[in-house]
Amino acid sequence: MKKQIITIAGRPGSGKSTTAKLVAEKLGFEHFSSGDLFRQIAKESNIDVLQANLSAEDNYEIDHKVDGRLQEIYKTKDKLVIDSRTAWHWMPSSFKVFLDLDLDVAAERILKALEERDDHNEDIPPSPKDYAQTLQQRLDSENKRYQALYGINPADMSNYDLVVDTQTNNIEQVVSQVLLEFQDWQKTD
């Protein structure tokens, strides 16, 4: 039975959080970000996101906390939009979205956003190209962990009901596509 839950996964900088928040707002649904939860856990451990990802390759405690929370949410919630790299796996009866983006473009977007924020605590890499390499390391680390922990590959597009390229679609177009496809998905068995 389909649940009124939309899971939004994607590459770094692809607009997962922004899309999830806007889709939730338009539908009157609740929003949850497992990335925020992961960053919070990393911050509590006094490490940055890349360090948290790399340490999580050997210590699965952070992943188990995040994934346990996702499983709990799936059992107890409905009318939810969640941005998470693995929620599609933990929430099988959800509408699954993947936002795709070239890592060089992602690096430029993320660096611009970091530079505009006063409260960032990450060291800003010297160039988008360097940061794209950091993003690739992070993705490689995550994919290695998810394969080892659960035997899943978040980069396999067959896991998703909808894949949207956020380089060729602006945020309004992305949100519109998600809403339209979600409505169509709800009508099918």
KAPE-V281889 format. One record per run of one state. SS is the DSSP state (@ for helix, = for strand, . for the rest). FROM is the first residue (numbers start at 0). TO is the last residue. If there is no record, write none. Layout:
BEGIN
ss=(SS/SS)
from=(FROM/FROM)
to=(TO/TO)
END
This chain:
BEGIN
ss=(./=/./@/./=/@/./@/./@/./=/./@/./=/./@/./@/./@/./=/./@/.)
from=(0/4/10/15/27/29/33/44/48/56/60/76/79/83/86/90/94/100/102/116/127/150/156/159/161/165/170/187)
to=(3/9/14/26/28/32/43/47/55/59/75/78/82/85/89/93/99/101/115/126/149/155/158/160/164/169/186/188)
END
